[in-house]
């Protein structure tokens, strides 16, 4: 593709070289530069691509795109393009390279602290159930119809993202559903994509290791809705205090869902049990295979989005009753000894609170809750004492253990958690650094009718320790324990 075509939407400051040069590949990683490729130098969190421009030139790059005027020597065989913002240019060039695939799909983005994975995945599953070709970009996995691709980030980089959207278009997908993380919005990974809809779930404390404070975190989420086009829809949780804030400057059509008040999409809850919940949506009763009020909100968002995307109401209700929880989200296992184990991804104070309250509502004081929980390393430290407090106050027994310590020492993370407790609470908590032993201990303590909640990792099948991912799956550990109990 000609360079001139690739950069026509970019804010170009200066070009030195041949604007009509043919580009054979695009990359923002100097390690993948090949002859004739275009290298975009982007400043990241840990490294700055501008420092690798010389390396890219050594590897026979054809074009360098940059935004810092720091180049000391120009080579005649290389075309240099200085832009206003490299991160924006990366997104626009990636979109152009793959033929602007988001404009050929009905792309819906889901953002918020909790619920993104469930809502995006259930929308994808609903459309697939109804026979529509569809794609999914999520924390758990990416899908192009039934083809599954592993994922490393909630929202991937612009080149990978547009490559997936291109695959979806080529596979005949008319719809695509994606989680939109605050990091992705802030780093402009989704810049230039055309969304037909946006969904807001809720806003609670998370990612304060990245964002300066909750106000910045909220405003980053809000900017996603600020940029939706007027012919799109914006669907927001009316019961979250930030639900209305998200739509203050939004040009899209505004719609609300609620469990507590009046809204376009309204639910009531009748019966709760570990196999599901009996609810009513907009006056129609149905039974769903999901537990907890938080999941009712997720299902309401799915219902509303389905209607806004033109699905028949009866079809949506029918599929909602058939859908099952996403892997690692309130995933239930029955022990031969008569207790229940639940594996859940809850890794924020609010998510842990939601899950524990959902368990309490179903148990109704007829069994004890034993919670196994930890916190991730090299992430927001301020939520650690809050997570500990939620676990201790809403459980009968608690086991603190290692999560993904990354480059921190697990004992230091557990100490941060314990700092949120009173001395009496500290005395009541078991601390077992080895996660496998912690899960075994919790299951040993459980009696018939009890619930063991294993929180924090959900679908993940690894533990990240000192930069290495070791295979570890909470669900597998539970199944091994239950097999031994038979």
C-alpha positions as CSV (number, residue, x, y, z in Angstrom):
1,X,0.0,0.0,0.0
2,X,1.2,3.5,-0.8
3,X,2.4,5.6,2.1
4,X,0.3,8.5,1.0
5,X,-2.8,6.4,1.3
6,X,-1.8,5.1,4.8
7,X,-1.3,8.5,6.3
8,X,-4.0,10.5,4.7
9,X,-6.1,10.7,7.9
10,X,-3.0,11.5,10.1
11,X,-2.1,14.9,11.4
12,X,1.2,15.2,9.5
13,X,3.7,17.9,10.6
14,X,6.5,17.1,8.1
15,X,7.5,14.5,5.5
16,X,11.1,13.9,4.4
17,X,11.5,11.4,1.6
18,X,9.2,9.7,-0.9
19,X,5.5,10.0,-0.1
20,X,4.7,7.5,-2.8
21,X,6.9,4.7,-1.4
22,X,5.2,1.3,-1.3
23,X,4.8,-0.1,2.2
24,X,4.9,-3.9,2.6
25,X,4.1,-4.2,6.4
26,X,3.4,-2.1,9.4
27,X,4.7,-2.5,13.0
28,X,5.3,-0.6,16.2
29,X,7.8,-3.3,17.4
30,X,11.3,-2.8,16.1
31,X,11.9,-6.5,16.5
32,X,9.5,-7.3,13.8
33,X,10.7,-4.8,11.2
34,X,11.3,-6.2,7.7
35,X,12.5,-4.8,4.5
36,X,10.0,-2.3,3.1
37,X,8.0,-2.0,6.3
38,X,6.7,1.1,8.1
39,X,7.8,1.5,11.7
40,X,5.7,3.7,14.0
41,X,7.6,4.9,17.1
42,X,5.3,5.1,20.0
43,X,6.1,6.1,23.6
44,X,4.8,3.3,25.9
45,X,4.6,2.9,29.6
46,X,8.0,1.1,29.9
47,X,9.8,1.8,26.7
48,X,9.8,4.5,24.0
49,X,9.8,3.4,20.4
50,X,11.8,6.5,19.4
51,X,14.8,4.9,21.0
52,X,14.6,2.0,18.5
53,X,14.4,4.1,15.3
54,X,18.0,3.4,14.5
55,X,17.5,-0.3,15.0
56,X,14.6,-0.2,12.6
57,X,16.7,1.6,10.0
58,X,19.4,-1.0,10.3
59,X,16.8,-3.6,9.4
60,X,16.0,-1.9,6.2
61,X,12.8,-0.1,7.2
62,X,11.1,1.9,4.4
63,X,9.2,4.5,6.5
64,X,9.6,5.8,10.1
65,X,6.6,7.6,11.7
66,X,7.4,9.5,14.8
67,X,6.2,12.5,16.9
68,X,9.4,13.5,18.8
69,X,11.7,15.8,16.7
70,X,14.8,13.9,18.0
71,X,16.2,12.4,14.8
72,X,19.9,13.4,14.4
73,X,20.7,11.8,11.0
74,X,18.4,11.2,8.0
75,X,19.0,8.5,5.5
76,X,17.9,9.0,1.9
77,X,16.6,5.5,1.5
78,X,14.1,6.0,4.4
79,X,11.0,8.2,4.4
80,X,10.4,10.1,7.6
81,X,6.9,11.2,8.7
82,X,6.6,13.5,11.7
83,X,3.0,13.4,13.1
84,X,1.2,15.3,15.8
85,X,0.7,12.1,17.9
86,X,2.2,8.7,17.2
87,X,-0.4,6.8,19.2
88,X,-3.2,8.3,17.1
89,X,-1.2,7.7,13.9
90,X,-0.7,4.1,14.8
91,X,-4.4,3.5,15.3
92,X,-5.3,5.3,12.0
93,X,-2.6,3.6,10.0
94,X,-3.6,0.2,11.4
95,X,-7.2,0.8,10.4
96,X,-6.3,2.0,6.9
97,X,-3.9,-0.9,6.4
98,X,-6.7,-3.4,7.1
99,X,-9.3,-1.6,5.0
100,X,-11.1,0.2,7.9
101,X,-12.9,-3.0,8.9
102,X,-14.8,-1.4,11.8
103,X,-16.8,0.5,9.2
104,X,-18.0,-2.8,7.7
105,X,-19.3,-4.2,11.0
106,X,-21.7,-3.3,13.7
107,X,-19.1,-2.9,16.4
108,X,-20.3,-2.6,20.1
109,X,-17.9,-1.7,22.9
110,X,-18.5,-2.5,26.6
111,X,-16.7,-0.5,29.2
112,X,-16.8,-0.2,33.0
113,X,-15.0,-1.8,36.0
114,X,-16.9,-5.1,36.3
115,X,-19.1,-7.0,33.9
116,X,-17.3,-6.2,30.6
117,X,-16.3,-9.8,29.8
118,X,-19.7,-11.3,30.7
119,X,-21.7,-8.7,28.7
120,X,-19.5,-8.8,25.6
121,X,-19.4,-12.6,25.6
122,X,-23.1,-13.1,26.1
123,X,-23.9,-10.7,23.3
124,X,-21.6,-12.7,21.0
125,X,-23.2,-16.0,22.2
126,X,-26.7,-14.6,21.7
127,X,-26.0,-13.6,18.1
128,X,-24.3,-16.9,17.4
129,X,-27.3,-18.8,18.9
130,X,-29.5,-16.9,16.5
131,X,-27.4,-17.8,13.5
132,X,-25.6,-14.5,13.0
133,X,-21.9,-14.6,12.1
134,X,-20.2,-12.6,14.9
135,X,-16.9,-11.8,16.5
136,X,-15.7,-11.3,20.1
137,X,-12.7,-9.5,21.5
138,X,-12.4,-10.2,25.3
139,X,-10.2,-10.9,28.3
140,X,-10.9,-14.6,28.1
141,X,-10.5,-15.2,24.3
142,X,-11.1,-13.7,20.9
143,X,-13.5,-15.3,18.5
144,X,-14.2,-15.0,14.7
145,X,-17.4,-17.0,14.5
146,X,-16.4,-20.3,16.1
147,X,-12.6,-19.9,15.6
148,X,-10.9,-19.2,18.9
149,X,-7.8,-17.1,19.3
150,X,-5.8,-16.7,22.6
151,X,-5.6,-13.2,24.0
152,X,-3.1,-11.4,26.2
153,X,-4.8,-8.1,26.9
154,X,-8.4,-7.0,27.6
155,X,-8.1,-4.7,24.5
156,X,-5.2,-5.6,22.2
157,X,-3.0,-3.1,20.3
158,X,-4.4,-1.3,17.2
159,X,-2.6,-3.5,14.7
160,X,-3.8,-6.7,16.2
161,X,-7.2,-5.3,16.9
162,X,-7.7,-4.2,13.3
163,X,-6.3,-7.5,12.0
164,X,-9.0,-9.3,14.1
165,X,-11.8,-7.0,12.8
166,X,-10.5,-7.7,9.2
167,X,-10.7,-11.5,9.9
168,X,-14.3,-11.0,11.1
169,X,-15.3,-9.0,8.0
170,X,-13.7,-11.6,5.7
171,X,-15.5,-14.4,7.6
172,X,-18.9,-12.6,6.9
173,X,-19.4,-11.3,10.5
174,X,-22.0,-8.5,10.6
175,X,-21.5,-7.9,14.4
176,X,-18.5,-7.7,16.7
177,X,-18.5,-7.2,20.5
178,X,-15.5,-6.0,22.4
179,X,-14.4,-5.1,25.9
180,X,-13.0,-1.6,26.0
181,X,-10.5,-1.1,28.9
182,X,-9.6,2.2,30.4
183,X,-6.0,1.6,29.3
184,X,-7.1,1.1,25.7
185,X,-9.1,4.3,25.7
186,X,-6.3,6.3,27.3
187,X,-3.6,4.8,25.0
188,X,-5.8,5.4,22.0
189,X,-5.8,1.8,20.9
190,X,-9.4,2.1,19.8
191,X,-8.9,5.5,18.2
192,X,-10.6,5.9,14.8
193,X,-12.8,2.8,15.1
194,X,-16.5,3.2,14.3
195,X,-18.8,2.0,17.0
196,X,-22.5,1.5,16.6
197,X,-23.0,1.2,20.3
198,X,-21.4,1.6,23.7
199,X,-22.4,0.0,27.0
200,X,-21.4,1.2,30.5
201,X,-21.5,-1.3,33.4
202,X,-20.3,0.4,36.6
203,X,-17.4,2.3,38.0
204,X,-15.5,1.2,41.2
205,X,-11.9,1.3,42.3
206,X,-9.4,-0.3,40.0
207,X,-6.3,0.5,38.0
208,X,-5.2,3.3,40.3
209,X,-1.6,2.1,39.7
210,X,-2.2,3.5,36.2
211,X,-4.7,6.3,36.5
212,X,-3.8,9.1,39.0
213,X,-7.2,9.0,40.8
214,X,-10.8,7.9,40.4
215,X,-11.7,11.2,38.6
216,X,-9.2,10.5,35.9
217,X,-10.3,6.9,35.7
218,X,-13.9,8.0,35.3
219,X,-13.1,10.7,32.7
220,X,-11.2,8.2,30.6
221,X,-14.2,5.9,30.5
222,X,-16.5,8.9,29.8
223,X,-14.4,9.9,26.8
224,X,-15.4,6.7,25.0
225,X,-19.0,7.8,25.1
226,X,-18.1,11.4,24.3
227,X,-16.7,10.1,21.0
228,X,-19.6,7.9,19.9
229,X,-21.3,9.2,16.7
230,X,-24.8,10.6,16.8
231,X,-26.2,7.5,14.9
232,X,-24.9,5.1,17.6
233,X,-26.5,4.1,20.9
234,X,-25.2,4.6,24.4
235,X,-26.6,2.1,27.0
236,X,-25.8,2.9,30.6
237,X,-26.5,1.5,34.1
238,X,-28.9,4.0,35.7
239,X,-28.3,2.6,39.2
240,X,-24.6,3.4,39.1
241,X,-23.8,7.0,40.3
242,X,-21.6,7.5,37.3
243,X,-24.1,6.1,34.8
244,X,-25.6,9.5,33.9
245,X,-22.2,11.2,34.0
246,X,-21.0,8.9,31.2
247,X,-23.7,10.4,28.8
248,X,-23.4,14.1,29.7
249,X,-21.6,15.0,26.5
250,X,-22.6,12.0,24.5
251,X,-24.1,12.6,21.0
252,X,-25.4,9.1,20.6
253,X,-28.9,7.9,21.4
254,X,-29.2,7.5,25.2
255,X,-30.7,4.5,26.9
256,X,-30.8,3.2,30.5
257,X,-31.1,-0.1,32.3
258,X,-32.0,-0.5,36.0
259,X,-33.0,-2.9,38.8
260,X,-33.9,-0.2,41.3
261,X,-35.8,2.5,39.3
262,X,-37.5,3.5,36.1
263,X,-35.5,2.8,32.9
264,X,-35.8,1.7,29.3
265,X,-34.9,-1.8,30.4
266,X,-36.0,-2.8,33.8
267,X,-35.7,-6.0,35.8
268,X,-37.2,-7.4,39.0
269,X,-35.8,-10.4,40.9
270,X,-38.1,-13.1,42.4
271,X,-36.1,-16.2,43.4
272,X,-32.4,-16.8,43.9
273,X,-30.6,-20.2,44.0
274,X,-27.2,-21.6,43.0
275,X,-28.6,-22.9,39.7
276,X,-29.9,-19.5,38.7
277,X,-32.4,-16.7,39.3
278,X,-36.0,-16.1,38.5
279,X,-36.4,-12.6,37.2
280,X,-38.7,-10.3,35.2
281,X,-37.5,-8.0,32.4
282,X,-39.8,-5.3,31.1
283,X,-42.8,-7.2,32.4
284,X,-41.8,-10.7,31.1
285,X,-40.9,-13.4,33.5
286,X,-38.0,-15.9,32.8
287,X,-35.5,-18.1,34.6
288,X,-31.8,-17.5,33.9
289,X,-28.8,-19.6,34.7
290,X,-26.9,-16.8,36.5
291,X,-26.6,-16.0,40.2
292,X,-26.4,-12.6,41.9
293,X,-27.9,-9.1,41.4
294,X,-24.7,-8.1,39.5
295,X,-25.5,-10.7,36.9
296,X,-29.0,-9.4,36.5
297,X,-27.5,-6.1,35.6
298,X,-25.3,-7.8,33.1
299,X,-28.3,-9.6,31.5
300,X,-30.2,-6.4,31.4
301,X,-27.4,-4.8,29.4
302,X,-27.4,-7.8,27.1
303,X,-31.2,-7.6,26.6
304,X,-31.1,-3.8,26.0
305,X,-28.2,-4.0,23.5
306,X,-29.9,-6.9,21.7
307,X,-33.1,-4.9,21.2
308,X,-31.1,-1.8,20.1
309,X,-29.3,-3.9,17.6
310,X,-32.6,-4.9,16.1
311,X,-33.2,-8.4,17.5
312,X,-36.8,-9.6,18.2
313,X,-37.7,-9.3,21.9
314,X,-39.0,-12.8,22.1
315,X,-35.8,-14.2,20.6
316,X,-33.7,-12.3,23.1
317,X,-35.7,-13.5,26.1
318,X,-35.5,-17.1,24.8
319,X,-31.8,-17.0,24.4
320,X,-31.2,-15.3,27.8
321,X,-32.8,-18.3,29.4
322,X,-30.4,-20.6,27.6
323,X,-27.2,-18.8,28.1
324,X,-24.7,-20.0,30.8
325,X,-22.0,-18.1,32.8
326,X,-18.7,-17.2,31.2
327,X,-15.7,-19.3,32.2
328,X,-14.4,-18.3,35.6
329,X,-17.3,-16.0,36.3
330,X,-19.3,-17.5,39.2
331,X,-18.5,-20.9,38.0
332,X,-20.0,-23.5,40.3
333,X,-18.7,-27.0,41.3
334,X,-20.6,-29.5,43.5
335,X,-18.5,-31.5,45.9
336,X,-19.3,-35.2,46.6
337,X,-19.2,-34.2,50.3
338,X,-22.2,-31.8,49.9
339,X,-20.6,-28.4,49.7
340,X,-20.2,-26.0,46.8
341,X,-17.1,-24.4,45.3
342,X,-17.3,-21.2,43.2
343,X,-14.5,-19.9,41.1
344,X,-14.8,-16.3,40.2
345,X,-12.6,-13.6,38.6
346,X,-13.5,-11.0,41.3
347,X,-10.3,-9.0,41.7
348,X,-11.7,-5.6,42.8
349,X,-13.3,-4.8,46.2
350,X,-16.7,-4.1,44.5
351,X,-16.6,-7.4,42.5
352,X,-15.7,-9.4,45.6
353,X,-18.5,-7.7,47.5
354,X,-21.0,-8.5,44.7
355,X,-20.0,-12.2,44.6
356,X,-20.1,-12.6,48.4
357,X,-23.4,-10.9,48.7
358,X,-24.8,-13.1,46.0
359,X,-23.7,-16.2,47.9
360,X,-25.1,-14.9,51.1
361,X,-28.5,-14.2,49.5
362,X,-28.7,-17.8,48.2
363,X,-27.3,-19.4,51.4
364,X,-29.7,-17.4,53.6
365,X,-27.7,-18.3,56.8
366,X,-27.9,-22.1,56.0
367,X,-24.2,-22.6,55.5
368,X,-20.9,-20.9,55.9
369,X,-18.8,-19.0,53.4
370,X,-15.1,-19.9,53.2
371,X,-13.2,-17.4,50.9
372,X,-9.8,-17.9,49.3
373,X,-8.4,-14.6,48.1
374,X,-5.2,-12.7,47.2
375,X,-4.2,-9.7,45.2
376,X,-2.1,-9.3,42.1
377,X,1.4,-7.9,42.3
378,X,2.6,-4.7,40.6
379,X,-0.9,-3.4,40.5
380,X,-3.0,-0.9,42.5
381,X,-1.8,-1.4,46.1
382,X,-4.5,0.7,47.6
383,X,-7.2,-1.9,46.9
384,X,-5.4,-4.6,48.8
385,X,-6.6,-3.7,52.3
386,X,-10.1,-3.0,50.8
387,X,-10.2,-6.5,49.3
388,X,-9.1,-8.0,52.6
389,X,-11.8,-6.2,54.5
390,X,-14.6,-7.2,52.1
391,X,-13.5,-10.8,52.4
392,X,-13.4,-10.9,56.2
393,X,-16.6,-8.9,56.8
394,X,-18.7,-11.0,54.3
395,X,-17.2,-14.5,54.9
396,X,-17.2,-16.9,57.9
397,X,-13.6,-18.1,57.3
398,X,-10.9,-16.5,55.1
399,X,-7.7,-17.9,53.6
400,X,-5.3,-15.3,52.2
401,X,-3.0,-16.6,49.5
402,X,-0.9,-15.7,46.5
403,X,-2.6,-14.5,43.3
404,X,-0.3,-13.4,40.4
405,X,2.6,-11.9,42.5
406,X,4.4,-10.9,39.3
407,X,7.6,-9.2,40.4
408,X,6.5,-8.7,44.1
409,X,7.0,-11.0,47.0
410,X,3.7,-12.7,47.8
411,X,4.3,-12.2,51.6
412,X,4.5,-8.4,51.0
413,X,1.2,-8.4,49.1
414,X,-0.5,-10.4,51.9
415,X,0.9,-7.9,54.5
416,X,-0.7,-5.1,52.5
417,X,-4.0,-6.9,52.6
418,X,-3.7,-7.6,56.4
419,X,-3.0,-3.9,57.0
420,X,-6.7,-3.3,56.3
421,X,-7.9,-5.5,59.2
422,X,-8.3,-5.1,62.9
423,X,-6.1,-7.2,65.2
424,X,-9.1,-9.5,65.9
425,X,-9.7,-9.9,62.2
426,X,-6.0,-10.7,61.5
427,X,-6.2,-13.4,64.1
428,X,-9.1,-15.0,62.4
429,X,-7.5,-15.2,59.0
430,X,-5.4,-18.1,57.7
431,X,-2.5,-17.1,55.5
432,X,-1.2,-19.8,53.2
433,X,1.1,-18.5,50.4
434,X,0.9,-21.6,48.3
435,X,-2.4,-21.2,46.3
436,X,-2.8,-25.0,45.8
437,X,-2.5,-25.6,49.5
438,X,-4.8,-22.7,50.3
439,X,-7.6,-24.2,48.1
440,X,-7.1,-27.6,49.6
441,X,-7.3,-26.2,53.1
442,X,-10.5,-24.3,52.4
443,X,-12.1,-27.4,50.9
444,X,-11.0,-29.4,54.0
445,X,-12.7,-26.9,56.2
446,X,-16.0,-27.0,54.3
447,X,-18.9,-28.9,55.7
448,X,-22.1,-30.0,53.8
449,X,-24.1,-26.9,52.8
450,X,-21.1,-24.6,52.9
451,X,-19.6,-22.6,50.0
452,X,-16.0,-22.2,49.2
453,X,-15.3,-19.1,47.1
454,X,-12.0,-19.0,45.2
455,X,-11.6,-15.5,44.0
456,X,-9.3,-13.4,41.9
457,X,-8.2,-15.5,38.9
458,X,-11.3,-17.0,37.4
459,X,-10.6,-18.2,33.8
460,X,-6.8,-17.7,34.1
461,X,-4.8,-20.9,33.8
462,X,-1.5,-19.6,35.0
463,X,0.3,-17.9,37.9
464,X,2.7,-15.2,37.0
465,X,5.8,-15.3,39.2
466,X,9.0,-13.3,38.5
467,X,8.1,-12.8,34.9
468,X,7.3,-16.5,34.2
469,X,3.8,-17.9,33.7
470,X,3.4,-21.2,35.5
471,X,0.4,-23.4,34.7
472,X,-2.2,-23.1,37.4
473,X,-6.0,-23.2,37.1
474,X,-8.3,-22.8,40.1
475,X,-10.9,-24.9,38.3
476,X,-8.6,-27.8,37.7
477,X,-7.5,-27.7,41.4
478,X,-11.1,-27.9,42.6
479,X,-11.9,-30.8,40.2
480,X,-8.8,-32.7,41.4
481,X,-9.9,-32.3,45.1
482,X,-13.5,-33.4,44.3
483,X,-12.2,-36.4,42.3
484,X,-10.2,-37.5,45.3
485,X,-13.3,-37.1,47.6
486,X,-15.3,-39.6,45.5
